[in-house]
Amino acid sequence: MKRIVLRYGLASGVILLAIAAVLLPLGLNGTIGFDQGELVGFSTMVLAFLMVFFGIRSYRDNVAGGVVGFGKAFQVGILITLITCAFYVVTWEIAYFNFFPDFLDKYSAHTLAKMHADGESEAAIQKAAADMASLAKVYDNVFINSAITFLEIFPVGLIMTLVSAGILRRKPRQEETGAVVAA
């Protein structure tokens, strides 16, 4: 199981790194804006987390003899997810502190401008500005930044793990368990 988890977890992490290497420069120069960045970012996560499905399937077919319960499939999938999340967090920490130190300032300005354009009340805009200012103060702490980043990607991996484990679980056939089949 360890080899499969490592192989597919590393593959998933490398997919994230490769796509980030292409997308980060596009984000830096403004080609991909914040609105498109969210869609592209979550699509990238789903693409990378396809390795969870393939990892569980590989475990089932190559290690478990074609049979795997939901619990074991979940265990394989969540371990792959955790490796992928680690890649994501480390990548973001390097990118944020070295290339995007003004990310929250730009994101806040974008969000507030969008709220103005959507006709939000001044009270709602002021509250959002205060909330973002509070977040900016704590976001420079690497531990809080890492925790927030982890919580951004982990739910996507958890959903992919649950769906994959549900789809790929397979019970042993009755003739393999020694049960007598009535004619």
C-alpha positions as CSV (number, residue, x, y, z in Angstrom):
1,M,0.0,0.0,0.0
2,K,2.8,2.4,0.8
3,R,4.3,2.3,-2.7
4,I,0.9,3.0,-4.3
5,V,0.1,5.8,-1.9
6,L,3.6,7.4,-2.5
7,R,3.5,6.9,-6.3
8,Y,0.0,8.4,-6.8
9,G,0.4,11.1,-4.1
10,L,3.7,12.2,-5.7
11,A,2.1,12.1,-9.2
12,S,-0.8,14.2,-7.9
13,G,1.6,16.7,-6.3
14,V,3.7,16.9,-9.4
15,I,0.6,17.7,-11.5
16,L,-0.2,20.5,-9.1
17,L,3.4,21.8,-9.3
18,A,3.6,21.6,-13.1
19,I,0.3,23.5,-13.6
20,A,1.3,26.1,-10.9
21,A,4.6,26.6,-12.8
22,V,2.6,27.6,-15.8
23,L,-0.2,29.5,-14.1
24,L,1.8,31.5,-11.5
25,P,3.5,33.7,-14.2
26,L,0.0,34.2,-15.8
27,G,-1.3,35.3,-12.4
28,L,1.6,37.6,-11.8
29,N,1.3,39.5,-15.1
30,G,-2.5,39.7,-14.8
31,T,-3.4,37.4,-17.7
32,I,-5.5,35.3,-15.3
33,G,-7.6,37.5,-13.0
34,F,-8.9,36.5,-9.6
35,D,-12.3,35.4,-10.9
36,Q,-10.8,33.1,-13.5
37,G,-8.1,32.1,-11.1
38,E,-10.6,30.5,-8.8
39,L,-12.2,28.4,-11.5
40,V,-8.8,27.4,-12.9
41,G,-7.4,26.7,-9.4
42,F,-10.3,24.4,-8.4
43,S,-10.2,22.7,-11.8
44,T,-6.5,22.0,-11.3
45,M,-7.3,20.5,-7.9
46,V,-9.9,18.2,-9.3
47,L,-7.5,17.2,-12.1
48,A,-4.7,16.4,-9.6
49,F,-7.1,14.5,-7.3
50,L,-8.0,12.1,-10.2
51,M,-4.8,10.4,-9.0
52,V,-6.8,9.4,-5.9
53,F,-9.2,7.4,-8.0
54,F,-6.4,5.8,-10.0
55,G,-4.5,5.0,-6.8
56,I,-7.4,3.3,-5.1
57,R,-8.1,1.3,-8.3
58,S,-4.4,0.3,-8.5
59,Y,-4.5,-0.8,-4.9
60,R,-7.7,-2.8,-5.4
61,D,-6.5,-4.5,-8.6
62,N,-2.8,-5.0,-7.9
63,V,-2.6,-5.5,-4.1
64,A,-6.0,-6.5,-2.8
65,G,-6.8,-9.1,-5.5
66,G,-9.6,-7.1,-7.0
67,V,-11.5,-6.7,-3.7
68,V,-11.5,-3.6,-1.5
69,G,-13.9,-2.4,1.1
70,F,-14.9,1.2,1.5
71,G,-12.7,1.7,4.6
72,K,-9.5,0.5,3.0
73,A,-10.3,2.4,-0.2
74,F,-10.8,5.5,1.9
75,Q,-7.6,5.0,3.7
76,V,-5.6,4.7,0.5
77,G,-7.4,7.7,-1.0
78,I,-7.0,10.0,2.1
79,L,-3.3,9.2,2.3
80,I,-2.9,10.2,-1.3
81,T,-4.9,13.3,-0.6
82,L,-2.7,14.3,2.3
83,I,0.5,14.0,0.2
84,T,-1.2,16.2,-2.5
85,C,-2.2,18.7,0.1
86,A,1.3,18.9,1.4
87,F,2.6,19.7,-2.1
88,Y,0.0,22.3,-2.5
89,V,0.7,24.0,0.9
90,V,4.5,24.0,0.3
91,T,4.0,25.4,-3.2
92,W,1.8,28.2,-2.0
93,E,4.1,29.1,0.9
94,I,7.0,29.4,-1.5
95,A,4.9,31.4,-4.1
96,Y,3.3,33.6,-1.5
97,F,6.3,34.6,0.5
98,N,8.6,34.9,-2.5
99,F,6.4,36.0,-5.4
100,F,3.0,37.2,-4.1
101,P,3.7,39.1,-0.9
102,D,1.0,41.6,-1.9
103,F,-1.5,38.9,-2.9
104,L,-4.0,39.9,-0.1
105,D,-3.8,43.6,-0.9
106,K,-4.6,42.9,-4.6
107,Y,-7.3,40.4,-3.7
108,S,-8.9,42.8,-1.2
109,A,-8.9,45.6,-3.7
110,H,-10.5,43.3,-6.3
111,T,-13.2,42.1,-3.9
112,L,-14.1,45.6,-2.7
113,A,-14.2,46.9,-6.3
114,K,-16.5,44.0,-7.3
115,M,-18.7,44.8,-4.3
116,H,-18.9,48.5,-5.4
117,A,-19.8,47.4,-8.9
118,D,-22.5,45.0,-7.7
119,G,-24.1,47.8,-5.7
120,E,-23.4,46.4,-2.2
121,S,-24.1,48.8,0.7
122,E,-21.3,50.9,2.2
123,A,-21.8,49.1,5.5
124,A,-21.2,45.7,3.8
125,I,-18.2,47.0,2.0
126,Q,-16.7,48.5,5.1
127,K,-17.3,45.2,7.0
128,A,-15.6,43.2,4.2
129,A,-12.7,45.7,4.2
130,A,-12.3,45.3,8.0
131,D,-12.5,41.5,7.8
132,M,-9.8,41.4,5.0
133,A,-7.6,43.7,7.0
134,S,-7.8,41.4,10.0
135,L,-7.0,38.4,7.8
136,A,-4.0,40.2,6.3
137,K,-2.5,40.7,9.8
138,V,-2.6,37.0,10.6
139,Y,-1.9,35.7,7.1
140,D,1.7,36.7,7.3
141,N,2.2,34.0,10.0
142,V,3.4,31.0,8.1
143,F,1.5,28.5,10.3
144,I,-1.8,30.3,9.9
145,N,-1.1,30.8,6.2
146,S,-0.4,27.0,5.9
147,A,-3.5,26.1,7.8
148,I,-5.7,28.3,5.6
149,T,-4.1,26.9,2.5
150,F,-4.6,23.4,3.7
151,L,-8.2,24.0,4.4
152,E,-8.6,25.4,0.8
153,I,-7.6,22.2,-0.9
154,F,-8.4,19.4,1.6
155,P,-12.2,19.4,1.1
156,V,-11.7,18.9,-2.6
157,G,-9.5,15.9,-1.9
158,L,-11.9,14.6,0.8
159,I,-14.8,14.6,-1.7
160,M,-12.7,12.9,-4.4
161,T,-11.7,10.3,-1.8
162,L,-15.2,9.6,-0.7
163,V,-16.6,9.4,-4.2
164,S,-13.7,7.2,-5.4
165,A,-13.9,4.9,-2.5
166,G,-17.6,4.5,-3.0
167,I,-17.3,3.8,-6.7
168,L,-14.3,1.5,-6.5
169,R,-15.3,-0.7,-3.5
170,R,-15.8,-4.2,-4.5
171,K,-16.9,-7.2,-2.3
172,P,-15.6,-10.7,-3.0
173,R,-17.8,-12.8,-5.2
174,Q,-20.0,-15.4,-3.4
175,E,-18.2,-18.4,-4.9
176,E,-14.9,-16.9,-3.6
177,T,-16.2,-16.7,-0.1
178,G,-17.3,-20.3,-0.1
179,A,-21.0,-19.6,0.1
180,V,-23.3,-22.1,-1.6
181,V,-25.4,-20.6,-4.4
182,A,-28.9,-21.9,-4.5
183,A,-30.0,-23.2,-7.9
